[in-house]
Protein backbone atom coordinates (compact mmCIF):
# COMPACT_ATOMS: atom_id res chain seq x y z
CA UNK A 1 0.00 0.00 0.00
CA UNK A 2 1.28 3.46 -0.85
CA UNK A 3 2.02 6.05 1.85
CA UNK A 4 -0.75 8.41 0.78
CA UNK A 5 -3.27 5.54 1.03
CA UNK A 6 -2.08 4.70 4.55
CA UNK A 7 -2.40 8.35 5.58
CA UNK A 8 -5.94 8.38 4.16
CA UNK A 9 -6.77 5.45 6.44
CA UNK A 10 -5.44 7.41 9.42
CA UNK A 11 -7.48 10.44 8.40
CA UNK A 12 -10.62 8.27 8.19
CA UNK A 13 -9.65 6.86 11.64
CA UNK A 14 -9.58 3.27 10.36
CA UNK A 15 -7.56 0.84 12.49
CA UNK A 16 -6.32 -0.78 9.28
CA UNK A 17 -3.91 2.18 9.06
CA UNK A 18 -1.90 0.87 12.00
CA UNK A 19 -1.74 -2.65 10.55
CA UNK A 20 -0.62 -1.33 7.16
CA UNK A 21 1.98 0.90 8.81
CA UNK A 22 3.33 -2.01 10.81
CA UNK A 23 3.43 -4.23 7.74
CA UNK A 24 5.26 -1.66 5.63
CA UNK A 25 7.57 0.03 8.16
CA UNK A 26 7.47 -2.04 11.35
CA UNK A 27 10.81 -3.75 10.84
CA UNK A 28 12.63 -0.51 10.01
CA UNK A 29 11.10 1.30 13.00
CA UNK A 30 11.98 -1.59 15.29
CA UNK A 31 15.61 -1.60 14.15
CA UNK A 32 15.83 2.17 14.56
CA UNK A 33 14.57 1.87 18.14
CA UNK A 34 16.79 -1.14 18.85
CA UNK A 35 19.86 0.81 17.74
CA UNK A 36 19.04 3.51 20.26
CA UNK A 37 17.74 1.60 23.27
CA UNK A 38 19.79 -1.58 22.80
CA UNK A 39 17.07 -3.82 24.23
CA UNK A 40 14.67 -6.01 22.24
CA UNK A 41 11.68 -5.58 24.53
CA UNK A 42 12.17 -1.81 24.83
CA UNK A 43 12.53 -1.53 21.04
CA UNK A 44 9.22 -3.34 20.57
CA UNK A 45 7.63 -0.98 23.08
CA UNK A 46 9.01 2.04 21.21
CA UNK A 47 7.70 0.67 17.91
CA UNK A 48 4.22 0.21 19.40
CA UNK A 49 4.32 3.68 20.96
CA UNK A 50 5.15 5.04 17.51
CA UNK A 51 1.90 3.65 16.11
CA UNK A 52 -0.04 5.16 19.02
CA UNK A 53 1.58 8.57 18.53
CA UNK A 54 1.04 8.40 14.77
CA UNK A 55 -2.63 7.67 15.40
CA UNK A 56 -2.86 10.77 17.60
CA UNK A 57 -0.78 12.98 15.28
CA UNK A 58 -2.59 12.17 12.02
CA UNK A 59 -4.59 14.43 11.85
CA UNK A 60 -3.69 17.28 12.18
CA UNK A 61 -0.49 16.27 10.34
CA UNK A 62 -0.92 14.72 6.92
CA UNK A 63 2.47 13.19 5.98
CA UNK A 64 1.31 11.83 2.62
CA UNK A 65 4.68 12.26 0.92
CA UNK A 66 6.94 11.62 3.91
CA UNK A 67 5.31 8.96 6.06
CA UNK A 68 8.46 7.00 6.91
CA UNK A 69 10.49 10.08 7.97
CA UNK A 70 7.50 11.18 10.04
CA UNK A 71 7.31 7.79 11.76
CA UNK A 72 11.10 7.54 12.15
CA UNK A 73 11.16 10.90 13.89
CA UNK A 74 8.47 9.72 16.30
CA UNK A 75 10.35 6.47 16.97
CA UNK A 76 13.63 8.29 17.51
CA UNK A 77 12.10 10.73 20.01
CA UNK A 78 10.29 7.95 21.87
CA UNK A 79 13.49 5.88 22.04
CA UNK A 80 15.64 8.77 23.22
CA UNK A 81 13.05 9.71 25.86
CA UNK A 82 13.02 6.12 27.06
CA UNK A 83 16.82 6.21 27.42
CA UNK A 84 16.61 9.49 29.32
CA UNK A 85 13.94 8.15 31.63
CA UNK A 86 15.84 4.91 32.21
CA UNK A 87 19.15 6.50 32.95
CA UNK A 88 18.30 9.95 34.15
CA UNK A 89 21.24 10.10 36.56
CA UNK A 90 23.81 8.56 34.24
CA UNK A 91 23.36 9.22 30.57
CA UNK A 92 24.35 6.68 27.99
CA UNK A 93 27.93 7.28 26.94
CA UNK A 94 27.08 6.92 23.26
CA UNK A 95 24.50 9.71 23.35
CA UNK A 96 26.91 11.95 25.25
CA UNK A 97 29.73 11.19 22.83
CA UNK A 98 27.59 11.94 19.79
CA UNK A 99 26.24 15.11 21.37
CA UNK A 100 29.71 16.39 22.16
CA UNK A 101 30.85 15.65 18.59
CA UNK A 102 28.09 17.86 17.21
CA UNK A 103 28.34 20.59 19.86
CA UNK A 104 31.19 22.15 17.93
CA UNK A 105 29.04 22.37 14.80
CA UNK A 106 25.63 23.49 16.02
CA UNK A 107 24.99 26.65 18.01
CA UNK A 108 24.14 26.18 21.65
CA UNK A 109 20.52 27.02 22.54
CA UNK A 110 21.74 28.50 25.83
CA UNK A 111 23.90 31.11 24.12
CA UNK A 112 21.85 34.32 23.79
CA UNK A 113 23.82 35.35 20.69
CA UNK A 114 22.85 32.06 19.03
CA UNK A 115 19.18 32.08 20.00
CA UNK A 116 17.88 31.57 16.44
CA UNK A 117 14.65 30.01 15.43
CA UNK A 118 14.72 26.21 15.39
CA UNK A 119 13.16 26.12 11.92
CA UNK A 120 15.88 28.33 10.44
CA UNK A 121 18.59 26.13 11.91
CA UNK A 122 16.86 23.01 10.63
CA UNK A 123 16.72 24.53 7.13
CA UNK A 124 20.40 25.49 7.31
CA UNK A 125 21.42 21.97 8.36
CA UNK A 126 19.23 20.47 5.63
CA UNK A 127 20.82 22.87 3.14
CA UNK A 128 24.27 21.72 4.22
CA UNK A 129 23.30 18.05 3.99
CA UNK A 130 21.87 18.69 0.53
CA UNK A 131 25.30 19.84 -0.64
CA UNK A 132 27.04 16.65 0.52
CA UNK A 133 27.57 13.67 -1.71
CA UNK A 134 25.23 10.74 -1.25
CA UNK A 135 27.77 8.58 0.62
CA UNK A 136 28.82 11.40 2.95
CA UNK A 137 25.22 12.35 3.71
CA UNK A 138 24.28 8.70 4.34
CA UNK A 139 27.22 8.12 6.67
CA UNK A 140 26.47 11.34 8.57
CA UNK A 141 22.81 10.37 9.00
CA UNK A 142 23.66 6.79 9.99
CA UNK A 143 25.89 8.15 12.76
CA UNK A 144 23.91 11.11 14.07
CA UNK A 145 20.30 10.23 13.23
CA UNK A 146 20.26 6.44 13.48
CA UNK A 147 23.07 6.39 16.09
CA UNK A 148 24.93 3.58 14.32
CA UNK A 149 28.38 2.72 15.63
CA UNK A 150 31.50 3.49 13.58
CA UNK A 151 32.04 -0.25 13.16
CA UNK A 152 28.50 -0.79 11.85
CA UNK A 153 28.82 2.09 9.38
CA UNK A 154 32.20 0.85 8.13
CA UNK A 155 30.78 -2.62 7.59
CA UNK A 156 27.68 -1.24 5.82
CA UNK A 157 29.72 0.89 3.39
CA UNK A 158 32.60 -1.55 2.98
CA UNK A 159 35.33 0.75 4.25
CA UNK A 160 37.64 1.01 7.24
CA UNK A 161 36.62 2.48 10.59
CA UNK A 162 39.43 4.98 10.15
CA UNK A 163 37.89 6.23 6.90
CA UNK A 164 34.49 6.64 8.57
CA UNK A 165 35.99 8.57 11.51
CA UNK A 166 37.96 10.83 9.16
CA UNK A 167 34.94 11.43 6.96
CA UNK A 168 32.74 12.33 9.94
CA UNK A 169 35.42 14.67 11.32
CA UNK A 170 35.67 16.45 7.95
CA UNK A 171 31.89 16.65 7.56
CA UNK A 172 31.55 18.21 11.04
CA UNK A 173 34.26 20.72 10.13
CA UNK A 174 32.50 21.55 6.83
CA UNK A 175 29.21 21.88 8.68
CA UNK A 176 30.75 24.25 11.21
CA UNK A 177 32.15 26.41 8.39
CA UNK A 178 28.85 26.29 6.49
CA UNK A 179 26.87 27.41 9.53
CA UNK A 180 29.36 30.19 10.25
CA UNK A 181 28.97 31.38 6.67
CA UNK A 182 25.18 31.32 7.15
CA UNK A 183 25.58 33.68 10.10
CA UNK A 184 25.38 31.26 13.03
CA UNK A 185 27.72 31.99 15.90
CA UNK A 186 29.37 28.88 17.23
Secondary structure, DSSP 8 states (H G I E B T S, - for coil): --HHHHHHHHHTT-THHHHHHHHHHHHHHHHHHHHHH--HHHHHHHHHHHHHHHHHHTTT---TT-HHHHHHHHHHHHHHHHHHHHTSSS--HHHHHHHHHHHTTS--TT-GGG---HHHHHHHHHHHHHHS-HHHHHHHHHHHTS---HHHHHHHHTS-HHHHHHHHHHHHHHHHHHHHHTT---
